[in-house]
Amino acid sequence: GNQSASFPAKGTIEDYIAPEAPQNLSGIIYYDGIVELFWDAGKEADLRGYRVYYANQADHEYVLLTPRPIAENYFRDTIPVQSLTPSVFFRISAEDFSGNTSGYSEVLELARPDVVPPARPLVLDARQDEENVFIRWTKSPSVDLLAYRIFRKREDQENWELMRLVEPREVAENLEFSDQPPHSSLPYSYIVEAIDKAGNSSGMSRPVNFRVKGPMLLKVPLELQARFEAQANKVSLNWDYQTADSHYLLLLRGVNTETLTPLTTLESGNRQYVDLNIFRESEMNYALQLVFSDGRKSEPSPVVKLKIP
């Protein structure tokens, strides 16, 4: 019954069974571009770790982010946020100590934080008439545009006044705007900014400036009277009117013609004038006009006609 045993010999059992694909992949991208991914831990006893992949589109080739398997069911990375690509896509796989690799998890799509401002509108056209201003800006090509904000400010004002909020659906080819500001000798400035859905601003456009003084010819009732005094060989003129605006007087005259030319200018306090330069056997026509300090004028008074014998 004597026995003897051989030396022990080592044998291996080949492992061809891959781990299960990771489940419940989730994550978040913070405003500064930091990405955090989470998933359920695998239950395999020989699980070595996980590999993480990403792409900028779901159907693109995925790039490996982890050259070596990571042991934790958590991954942290940083992505660039200054990008026009709205989303980034992730998927992961599990690997055991025998080098067996699982299938991929379901693809996780995460939206990048929107920190790219919309394009700033540019001035295409700016014009005005006596009462109105008209401005045309380029349309912002940003796809996530929320609205345009148009502001106005007079030179003596400190703060910009919001004049209009324009939604993108209201803009066809270009952003068009018209305004009828109060008359002023001081210039008005207009600017516009584009805002996207994340609240990013394009910044203010270059100001467009206008002077809107109103009609150049104002209606001021003028009562002009003229009388020829034969013995003194002169024409006496007097008038009356009411206005509080700063101005001076322009007296117009025409001899044997309906075309009147300036005869003289007078200060605003004057209410009469004597014309000593008389042309005998002629028709002398007179009219009065006010010239205001901002360059505007009143409509001339009705023409007074005198037959000089």
VOBA-1610 file (N, C-alpha, C; in pm, whole numbers, padded with zeros to 5 digits, always signed):
BEGIN
Gly+00079-00122+00000Gly+00000+00000+00000Gly+00082+00127+00000Asn+00210+00119-00030Asn+00290+00241-00033Asn+00255+00327-00156Gln+00258+00459-00136Gln+00225+00555-00245Gln+00334+00660-00259Ser+00340+00714-00375Ser+00421+00835-00395Ser+00347+00927-00494Ala+00361+01057-00476Ala+00288+01155-00560Ala+00386+01232-00647Ser+00342+01268-00764Ser+00424+01350-00853Ser+00426+01494-00803Phe+00519+01567-00858Phe+00517+01711-00829Phe+00390+01774-00890Pro+00334+01878-00828Pro+00213+01942-00884Pro+00243+02009-01017Ala+00150+02006-01107Ala+00161+02074-01237Ala+00052+02180-01246Lys+00092+02298-01293Lys-00002+02410-01303Lys-00081+02400-01432Gly-00212+02423-01424Gly-00298+02426-01542Gly-00382+02552-01543Thr-00424+02601-01656Thr-00507+02722-01669Thr-00639+02689-01737Ile-00737+02764-01696Ile-00870+02753-01759Ile-00891+02881-01838Glu-00902+02873-01967Glu-00919+02990-02051Glu-01056+03055-02024Asp-01054+03193-02010Asp-01178+03270-01986Asp-01217+03339-02116Tyr-01324+03295-02176Tyr-01373+03357-02300Tyr-01505+03431-02279Ile-01544+03444-02153Ile-01674+03508-02126Ile-01651+03656-02097Ala-01708+03743-02181Ala-01692+03888-02165Ala-01789+03942-02060Pro-01755+04053-01995Pro-01849+04115-01901Pro-01973+04165-01976Glu-02076+04192-01900Glu-02197+04253-01959Glu-02169+04400-01991Ala-02239+04451-02090Ala-02225+04593-02125Ala-02273+04679-02009Pro-02205+04787-01979Pro-02247+04876-01870Pro-02388+04930-01894Gln-02458+04952-01782Gln-02598+04995-01788Gln-02615+05132-01723Asn-02725+05199-01768Asn-02770+05326-01706Asn-02662+05434-01708Leu-02605+05455-01824Leu-02507+05562-01839Leu-02578+05697-01833Ser-02529+05787-01750Ser-02586+05921-01737Ser-02473+06020-01714Gly-02503+06147-01725Gly-02397+06245-01704Gly-02445+06387-01714Ile-02352+06481-01699Ile-02383+06623-01703Ile-02261+06698-01753Ile-02283+06809-01825Ile-02176+06900-01866Ile-02202+07033-01798Tyr-02107+07080-01719Tyr-02121+07206-01650Tyr-02084+07322-01743Tyr-02115+07443-01696Tyr-02098+07561-01780Tyr-01953+07584-01820Asp-01858+07540-01734Asp-01717+07559-01765Asp-01659+07447-01849Gly-01742+07352-01894Gly-01697+07246-01982Gly-01658+07117-01911Ile-01669+07111-01779Ile-01638+06987-01706Ile-01751+06887-01727Val-01714+06762-01761Val-01809+06654-01786Val-01797+06551-01674Glu-01909+06505-01623Glu-01912+06395-01526Glu-02006+06287-01578Leu-01956+06163-01584Leu-02033+06048-01630Leu-02048+05946-01517Phe-02165+05882-01511Phe-02193+05782-01409Phe-02262+05662-01476Trp-02241+05542-01419Trp-02310+05422-01468Trp-02309+05317-01357Asp-02392+05215-01375Asp-02400+05109-01274Asp-02272+05025-01276Ala-02224+04988-01154Ala-02104+04904-01144Ala-02136+04761-01189Gly-02043+04701-01263Gly-02061+04563-01306Gly-02048+04465-01189Lys-02112+04349-01202Lys-02113+04251-01094Lys-02011+04139-01114Glu-01937+04138-01221Glu-01841+04032-01249Glu-01725+04038-01149Ala-01683+03919-01098Ala-01575+03914-01000Ala-01440+03947-01063Asp-01424+03919-01191Asp-01295+03944-01256Asp-01295+04073-01337Leu-01385+04164-01304Leu-01396+04291-01379Leu-01273+04378-01352Arg-01205+04413-01457Arg-01085+04497-01445Arg-01119+04645-01446Gly-01212+04688-01534Gly-01246+04829-01540Gly-01326+04863-01666Tyr-01326+04993-01699Tyr-01412+05044-01806Tyr-01331+05135-01898Arg-01375+05141-02024Arg-01316+05233-02121Arg-01427+05329-02169Val-01389+05455-02186Val-01484+05561-02221Val-01451+05614-02360Tyr-01554+05632-02441Tyr-01539+05681-02578Tyr-01631+05802-02599Tyr-01592+05888-02694Tyr-01679+06003-02725Tyr-01673+06034-02874Ala-01775+06110-02921Ala-01783+06160-03059Ala-01866+06286-03059Asn-01851+06367-03165Asn-01929+06491-03177Asn-02063+06469-03247Gln-02081+06352-03309Gln-02209+06312-03365Gln-02229+06164-03339Ala-02355+06125-03327Ala-02383+05987-03288Ala-02331+05886-03389Asp-02329+05922-03517Asp-02287+05828-03620Asp-02141+05846-03660His-02062+05925-03587His-01920+05942-03616His-01839+05831-03551Glu-01711+05823-03589Glu-01619+05731-03525Glu-01590+05779-03383Tyr-01604+05687-03286Tyr-01585+05725-03145Tyr-01437+05719-03109Val-01392+05816-03031Val-01253+05828-02990Val-01240+05779-02847Leu-01135+05700-02820Leu-01111+05646-02686Leu-01052+05755-02596Leu-01116+05777-02482Leu-01069+05876-02386Leu-00981+05815-02277Thr-00991+05684-02255Thr-00917+05618-02146Thr-00827+05511-02206Pro-00699+05539-02226Pro-00608+05437-02284Pro-00600+05310-02199Arg-00614+05324-02067Arg-00617+05209-01977Arg-00754+05202-01911Pro-00802+05084-01879Pro-00932+05073-01813Pro-00930+05145-01679Ile-01041+05213-01646Ile-01055+05279-01516Ile-01141+05190-01427Ala-01105+05185-01300Ala-01173+05092-01209Ala-01307+05147-01161Glu-01320+05278-01149Glu-01443+05335-01093Glu-01553+05341-01199Asn-01677+05335-01152Asn-01791+05355-01243Asn-01827+05504-01248Tyr-01723+05585-01266Tyr-01736+05731-01268Tyr-01621+05785-01352Phe-01650+05888-01433Phe-01546+05947-01517Phe-01567+06098-01521Arg-01455+06170-01515Arg-01459+06317-01517Arg-01360+06365-01624Asp-01405+06460-01706Asp-01320+06511-01813Asp-01361+06655-01841Thr-01289+06721-01930Thr-01319+06858-01971Thr-01326+06863-02122Ile-01430+06928-02175Ile-01445+06943-02319Ile-01447+07091-02354Pro-01410+07129-02476Pro-01420+07270-02516Pro-01566+07311-02533Val-01600+07427-02479Val-01738+07476-02492Val-01751+07580-02601Gln-01639+07637-02646Gln-01642+07732-02757Gln-01650+07653-02887Ser-01766+07600-02915Ser-01786+07515-03032Ser-01927+07535-03085Leu-01938+07522-03217Leu-02070+07531-03280Leu-02141+07396-03283Thr-02072+07289-03238Thr-02136+07158-03227Thr-02222+07156-03102Pro-02352+07139-03113Pro-02439+07158-02995Pro-02431+07047-02893Ser-02391+06925-02932Ser-02393+06812-02839Ser-02264+06731-02850Val-02238+06650-02748Val-02128+06554-02751Val-02186+06420-02706Phe-02134+06308-02762Phe-02192+06174-02742Phe-02089+06084-02674Phe-02136+06004-02577Phe-02048+05914-02501Phe-02104+05772-02503Arg-02012+05676-02493Arg-02050+05537-02467Arg-01931+05470-02397Ile-01956+05362-02324Ile-01850+05294-02249Ile-01860+05144-02271Ser-01749+05077-02242Ser-01744+04931-02245Ser-01672+04882-02120Ala-01696+04755-02082Ala-01630+04693-01966Ala-01526+04592-02015Glu-01423+04570-01932Glu-01315+04476-01968Glu-01277+04395-01844Asp-01253+04262-01861Asp-01209+04179-01747Asp-01059+04155-01754Phe-01006+04082-01656Phe-00862+04060-01647Phe-00809+03968-01757Ser-00899+03899-01825Ser-00855+03816-01937Ser-00853+03893-02068Gly-00887+04021-02064Gly-00888+04102-02184Gly-01016+04094-02262Asn-01119+04026-02207Asn-01248+04020-02275Asn-01319+04154-02261Thr-01374+04203-02369Thr-01440+04334-02370Thr-01588+04317-02399Ser-01669+04388-02320Ser-01814+04383-02339Ser-01855+04462-02463Gly-01980+04453-02495Gly-02035+04543-02596Gly-02046+04685-02540Tyr-02082+04777-02626Tyr-02092+04916-02582Tyr-02223+04940-02508Ser-02218+05035-02418Ser-02341+05080-02353Ser-02425+05158-02455Glu-02545+05194-02416Glu-02625+05283-02499Glu-02556+05419-02509Val-02572+05484-02623Val-02507+05614-02644Val-02578+05720-02559Leu-02497+05802-02492Leu-02549+05913-02411Leu-02518+06044-02482Glu-02621+06122-02509Glu-02604+06254-02571Glu-02615+06361-02463Leu-02515+06448-02455Leu-02515+06560-02360Leu-02501+06690-02437Ala-02584+06786-02404Ala-02579+06917-02472Ala-02466+07001-02413Arg-02387+07060-02502Arg-02283+07151-02456Arg-02347+07277-02399Pro-02288+07336-02297Pro-02337+07467-02252Pro-02315+07569-02362Asp-02415+07651-02386Asp-02408+07748-02495Asp-02340+07875-02444Val-02215+07892-02481Val-02142+08013-02443Val-02101+08093-02566Val-02142+08050-02685Val-02107+08120-02809Val-02214+08225-02838Pro-02179+08354-02837Pro-02280+08457-02862Pro-02324+08457-03007Pro-02444+08505-03033Pro-02489+08516-03173Pro-02411+08624-03247Ala-02417+08617-03379Ala-02346+08715-03462Ala-02409+08852-03444Arg-02327+08954-03441Arg-02374+09091-03420Arg-02432+09147-03550Pro-02552+09206-03548Pro-02608+09267-03669Pro-02523+09386-03716Leu-02515+09402-03847Leu-02439+09510-03909Leu-02534+09603-03983Val-02501+09732-03986Val-02586+09831-04052Val-02573+09818-04203Leu-02687+09804-04270Leu-02689+09800-04415Leu-02732+09934-04474Asp-02826+10001-04408Asp-02882+10125-04462Asp-02938+10208-04347Ala-02920+10339-04355Ala-02974+10431-04255Ala-03011+10560-04326Arg-03135+10603-04311Arg-03182+10726-04376Arg-03293+10787-04292Gln-03333+10909-04328Gln-03436+10979-04253Gln-03508+11078-04343Asp-03626+11120-04298Asp-03694+11234-04358Asp-03716+11336-04246Glu-03808+11428-04265Glu-03826+11533-04166Glu-03880+11481-04033Glu-03951+11369-04036Glu-04017+11319-03916Glu-03966+11184-03869Asn-03914+11101-03961Asn-03888+10960-03931Asn-03744+10922-03959Val-03701+10813-03893Val-03572+10751-03924Val-03599+10607-03968Phe-03515+10558-04057Phe-03529+10422-04111Phe-03391+10356-04106Ile-03385+10236-04046Ile-03258+10164-04033Ile-03280+10019-04077Arg-03178+09964-04145Arg-03182+09824-04187Arg-03051+09758-04146Trp-03062+09650-04065Trp-02946+09574-04020Trp-02945+09435-04084Thr-02829+09371-04085Thr-02821+09233-04131Thr-02890+09141-04032Lys-02939+09031-04082Lys-03003+08929-03999Lys-02896+08840-03938Ser-02908+08810-03807Ser-02811+08722-03742Ser-02833+08579-03788Pro-02726+08507-03829Pro-02744+08370-03878Pro-02753+08266-03767Ser-02744+08305-03641Ser-02746+08209-03531Ser-02878+08133-03528Val-02869+08000-03514Val-02989+07915-03522Val-03069+07916-03393Asp-03006+07953-03280Asp-03077+07953-03152Asp-03114+08093-03107Leu-03136+08181-03204Leu-03165+08321-03173Leu-03300+08333-03103Leu-03303+08415-02998Leu-03427+08439-02924Leu-03494+08568-02967Ala-03419+08678-02977Ala-03480+08807-03011Ala-03371+08909-03044Tyr-03416+09019-03108Tyr-03334+09138-03126Tyr-03390+09247-03034Arg-03300+09326-02976Arg-03342+09439-02892Arg-03286+09567-02952Ile-03375+09662-02981Ile-03336+09789-03044Ile-03352+09900-02941Phe-03245+09981-02926Phe-03242+10087-02826Phe-03223+10223-02893Arg-03268+10327-02820Arg-03251+10466-02865Arg-03205+10551-02749Lys-03122+10651-02779Lys-03079+10746-02676Lys-03050+10880-02741Arg-03100+10987-02678Arg-03066+11121-02723Arg-02933+11161-02660Glu-02863+11253-02721Glu-02727+11287-02678Glu-02721+11330-02532Asp-02824+11397-02483Asp-02823+11445-02345Asp-02877+11342-02246Gln-02912+11223-02291Gln-02964+11121-02202Gln-02852+11026-02161Glu-02863+10973-02038Glu-02759+10884-01986Glu-02786+10739-02022Asn-02912+10695-02016Asn-02946+10554-02034Asn-03013+10530-02169Trp-02990+10409-02222Trp-03055+10367-02346Trp-03200+10327-02317Glu-03287+10362-02409Glu-03430+10327-02398Glu-03463+10214-02495Leu-03522+10106-02442Leu-03560+09994-02529Leu-03681+10037-02613Met-03663+10034-02745Met-03767+10079-02836Met-03852+09964-02889Arg-03787+09849-02912Arg-03863+09739-02972Arg-03790+09607-02948Leu-03870+09502-02925Leu-03820+09365-02914Leu-03872+09289-03035Val-03781+09238-03117Val-03819+09174-03244Val-03787+09025-03236Glu-03885+08941-03262Glu-03863+08797-03265Glu-03809+08757-03402Pro-03730+08648-03407Pro-03672+08606-03537Pro-03776+08579-03644Arg-03895+08531-03606Arg-03998+08501-03706Arg-04049+08628-03775Glu-04025+08745-03715Glu-04068+08871-03775Glu-03968+08923-03877Val-03851+08861-03885Val-03744+08909-03973Val-03735+08818-04094Ala-03749+08877-04212Ala-03740+08799-04336Ala-03594+08794-04381Glu-03555+08890-04464Glu-03416+08892-04513Glu-03327+08978-04425Asn-03377+09093-04379Asn-03298+09184-04297Asn-03386+09238-04185Leu-03320+09288-04082Leu-03390+09349-03969Leu-03417+09495-04002Glu-03545+09530-04018Glu-03582+09666-04057Glu-03656+09733-03941Phe-03626+09863-03922Phe-03682+09937-03810Phe-03707+10081-03852Ser-03819+10137-03807Ser-03849+10279-03830Ser-03896+10340-03699Asp-03872+10470-03684Asp-03908+10538-03560Asp-03942+10683-03593Gln-04027+10743-03508Gln-04062+10884-03520Gln-04032+10951-03386Pro-03906+10985-03363Pro-03870+11041-03232Pro-03921+11184-03217Pro-03929+11232-03092Pro-03965+11373-03072Pro-03863+11464-03139His-03910+11576-03191His-03820+11670-03258His-03717+11723-03159Ser-03593+11732-03203Ser-03486+11780-03116Ser-03370+11827-03201Ser-03302+11932-03153Ser-03181+11976-03220Ser-03062+11888-03184Leu-03077+11804-03080Leu-02972+11712-03040Leu-02986+11581-03117Pro-02875+11515-03148Pro-02884+11391-03226Pro-02935+11273-03143Tyr-03000+11180-03210Tyr-03042+11052-03154Tyr-02948+10943-03204Ser-02919+10845-03116Ser-02839+10728-03153Ser-02924+10603-03139Tyr-02904+10509-03232Tyr-02977+10382-03230Tyr-02875+10268-03234Ile-02900+10163-03153Ile-02816+10043-03153Ile-02907+09921-03144Val-02852+09804-03175Val-02928+09679-03167Val-02835+09570-03116Glu-02890+09474-03043Glu-02816+09355-03002Glu-02902+09232-03027Ala-02836+09119-03052Ala-02904+08992-03070Ala-02884+08907-02945Ile-02991+08840-02899Ile-02987+08756-02780Ile-03027+08614-02822Asp-02948+08513-02776Asp-02986+08375-02806Asp-03061+08313-02688Lys-03105+08190-02703Lys-03190+08126-02602Lys-03117+08096-02473Ala-02984+08096-02476Ala-02906+08077-02354Ala-02877+08209-02284Gly-02924+08319-02341Gly-02901+08450-02282Gly-02774+08518-02326Asn-02701+08458-02422Asn-02579+08520-02472Asn-02612+08641-02560Ser-02537+08747-02544Ser-02559+08870-02621Ser-02451+08886-02726Ser-02491+08933-02842Ser-02395+08962-02949Ser-02311+09085-02917Gly-02356+09163-02819Gly-02295+09293-02795Gly-02366+09398-02881Met-02351+09521-02843Met-02420+09630-02912Met-02357+09658-03048Ser-02443+09684-03144Ser-02395+09720-03277Ser-02339+09862-03277Arg-02276+09899-03387Arg-02225+10035-03400Arg-02342+10133-03400Pro-02335+10243-03322Pro-02447+10338-03317Pro-02471+10404-03453Val-02598+10430-03480Val-02639+10506-03599Val-02701+10635-03548Asn-02655+10750-03597Asn-02695+10880-03543Asn-02780+10957-03642Phe-02881+11027-03588Phe-02972+11110-03669Phe-03001+11240-03593Arg-03025+11345-03668Arg-03083+11469-03613Arg-03222+11483-03671Val-03322+11476-03586Val-03461+11483-03631Val-03520+11613-03578Lys-03513+11717-03660Lys-03561+11849-03619Lys-03709+11871-03651Gly-03766+11781-03727Gly-03903+11800-03770Gly-03908+11873-03903Pro-04027+11913-03946Pro-04041+11982-04075Pro-03954+12107-04080Met-03889+12129-04193Met-03803+12246-04208Met-03885+12374-04224Leu-04009+12360-04269Leu-04098+12476-04280Leu-04210+12460-04178Leu-04216+12552-04082Leu-04317+12547-03976Leu-04431+12643-04008Lys-04546+12606-03962Lys-04663+12693-03981Lys-04676+12788-03862Val-04640+12912-03887Val-04655+13018-03787Val-04740+13128-03849Pro-04857+13157-03795Pro-04941+13263-03853Pro-04869+13398-03852Leu-04850+13455-03971Leu-04784+13584-03984Leu-04881+13682-04050Glu-04901+13797-03986Glu-04989+13901-04040Glu-04903+14019-04082Leu-04878+14033-04212Leu-04796+14140-04266Leu-04884+14243-04335Gln-04858+14371-04303Gln-04930+14481-04367Gln-04829+14580-04425Ala-04864+14638-04542Ala-04774+14734-04608Ala-04857+14853-04657Arg-04798+14973-04646Arg-04867+15095-04688Arg-04768+15188-04756Phe-04804+15232-04878Phe-04718+15325-04951Phe-04754+15468-04910Glu-04651+15544-04871Glu-04670+15684-04833Glu-04605+15769-04943Ala-04689+15828-05028Ala-04642+15897-05148Ala-04556+16018-05115Gln-04599+16101-05017Gln-04523+16223-04987Gln-04383+16191-04937Ala-04372+16087-04855Ala-04240+16049-04802Ala-04168+15953-04895Asn-04237+15907-04997Asn-04182+15811-05094Asn-04119+15690-05021Lys-04203+15628-04943Lys-04157+15510-04867Lys-04272+15413-04851Val-04234+15291-04814Val-04332+15188-04783Val-04313+15149-04636Ser-04418+15165-04558Ser-04414+15127-04417Ser-04474+14987-04401Leu-04400+14900-04336Leu-04447+14763-04314Leu-04455+14737-04164Asn-04556+14664-04122Asn-04568+14619-03984Asn-04631+14480-03983Trp-04612+14410-03878Trp-04655+14269-03871Trp-04677+14226-03728Asp-04734+14109-03716Asp-04757+14051-03583Asp-04755+13898-03596Tyr-04710+13832-03490Tyr-04705+13685-03488Tyr-04677+13642-03344Gln-04687+13514-03316Gln-04662+13458-03183Gln-04576+13332-03195Thr-04461+13333-03130Thr-04377+13211-03119Thr-04280+13231-03004Ala-04248+13121-02935Ala-04154+13128-02822Ala-04015+13080-02861Asp-04000+13025-02981Asp-03870+12972-03022Asp-03775+13084-03065Ser-03647+13062-03041Ser-03545+13160-03077Ser-03539+13175-03229His-03537+13301-03278His-03544+13323-03422His-03499+13464-03457Tyr-03487+13491-03587Tyr-03475+13626-03639Tyr-03570+13638-03758Leu-03588+13761-03809Leu-03685+13789-03915Leu-03613+13807-04048Leu-03676+13757-04152Leu-03625+13774-04288Leu-03736+13841-04369Leu-03709+13962-04415Leu-03805+14036-04496Leu-03771+14015-04643Leu-03872+13973-04720Leu-03854+13940-04861Leu-03923+14045-04947Arg-03866+14070-05066Arg-03925+14169-05156Arg-03902+14128-05301Gly-04000+14164-05384Gly-03989+14145-05527Gly-04045+14266-05599Val-03974+14312-05702Val-04018+14428-05779Val-04055+14381-05919Asn-04185+14397-05949Asn-04240+14353-06078Asn-04214+14204-06104Thr-04210+14126-05999Thr-04192+13981-06012Thr-04251+13912-05890Glu-04297+13790-05911Glu-04349+13713-05799Glu-04239+13637-05726Thr-04117+13642-05781Thr-04004+13579-05714Thr-03947+13677-05613Leu-03955+13644-05484Leu-03911+13733-05377Leu-03770+13694-05333Thr-03690+13796-05306Thr-03554+13775-05258Thr-03537+13850-05126Pro-03439+13810-05043Pro-03420+13878-04914Pro-03391+14026-04931Leu-03464+14105-04853Leu-03440+14250-04850Leu-03355+14287-04730Thr-03387+14232-04613Thr-03311+14260-04492Thr-03345+14158-04386Thr-03260+14151-04283Thr-03289+14067-04166Thr-03304+14158-04045Leu-03393+14116-03955Leu-03424+14196-03837Leu-03426+14107-03714Glu-03398+14167-03600Glu-03404+14092-03475Glu-03550+14059-03442Ser-03566+13960-03356Ser-03701+13908-03331Ser-03795+14008-03266Gly-03742+14107-03196Gly-03830+14201-03128Gly-03895+14304-03219Asn-03847+14318-03342Asn-03900+14420-03433Asn-04039+14383-03482Arg-04123+14484-03496Arg-04259+14465-03549Arg-04288+14560-03666Gln-04186+14632-03715Gln-04208+14723-03827Gln-04077+14750-03900Tyr-04093+14799-04024Tyr-03977+14831-04106Tyr-04022+14932-04211Val-03929+15022-04247Val-03957+15123-04349Val-03863+15098-04467Asp-03924+15080-04585Asp-03847+15059-04708Asp-03840+15191-04783Leu-03719+15248-04793Leu-03700+15376-04860Leu-03656+15361-05004Asn-03623+15240-05044Asn-03576+15217-05181Asn-03697+15180-05268Ile-03766+15280-05314Ile-03893+15262-05384Ile-03873+15277-05535Phe-03941+15191-05608Phe-03938+15196-05754Phe-04074+15246-05803Arg-04073+15363-05869Arg-04197+15422-05919Arg-04251+15341-06036Glu-04384+15353-06052Glu-04456+15285-06160Glu-04418+15136-06165Ser-04430+15075-06051Ser-04397+14933-06041Ser-04490+14865-05941Glu-04482+14733-05940Glu-04554+14656-05838Glu-04450+14599-05742Met-04463+14633-05616Met-04370+14587-05514Met-04440+14487-05422Asn-04381+14371-05414Asn-04440+14261-05336Asn-04353+14233-05214Tyr-04418+14208-05099Tyr-04346+14185-04973Tyr-04400+14057-04905Ala-04308+13993-04834Ala-04347+13879-04749Ala-04249+13872-04633Leu-04290+13807-04526Leu-04209+13795-04405Leu-04191+13647-04371Gln-04073+13616-04322Gln-04044+13478-04286Gln-03960+13476-04158Leu-03984+13376-04072Leu-03904+13358-03950Leu-03797+13252-03975Val-03676+13279-03927Val-03566+13182-03935Val-03526+13145-03793Phe-03540+13017-03758Phe-03515+12973-03621Phe-03370+12934-03601Ser-03330+12932-03475Ser-03189+12908-03441Ser-03142+12769-03480Asp-03234+12671-03494Asp-03193+12536-03533Asp-03191+12517-03684Gly-03210+12627-03760Gly-03201+12620-03905Gly-03335+12607-03976Arg-03441+12580-03903Arg-03572+12570-03967Arg-03628+12710-03994Lys-03730+12712-04078Lys-03794+12839-04113Lys-03944+12824-04103Ser-04009+12939-04091Ser-04155+12939-04100Ser-04195+12947-04247Glu-04317+12909-04276Glu-04368+12935-04409Glu-04382+13085-04428Pro-04346+13137-04546Pro-04358+13283-04566Pro-04502+13330-04546Ser-04514+13451-04502Ser-04648+13510-04488Ser-04713+13527-04625Pro-04843+13546-04629Pro-04906+13580-04757Pro-04841+13706-04818Val-04824+13707-04947Val-04756+13818-05015Val-04850+13940-05016Val-04791+14053-04976Val-04863+14180-04982Val-04814+14256-05107Lys-04910+14295-05193Lys-04875+14361-05320Lys-04916+14508-05316Leu-04820+14592-05360Leu-04848+14737-05363Leu-04823+14788-05505Lys-04918+14865-05557Lys-04899+14934-05685Lys-04842+15072-05659Ile-04721+15095-05704Ile-04654+15223-05681Ile-04675+15309-05807Pro-04743+15423-05794Pro-04769+15510-05912Pro-04641+15583-05959
//
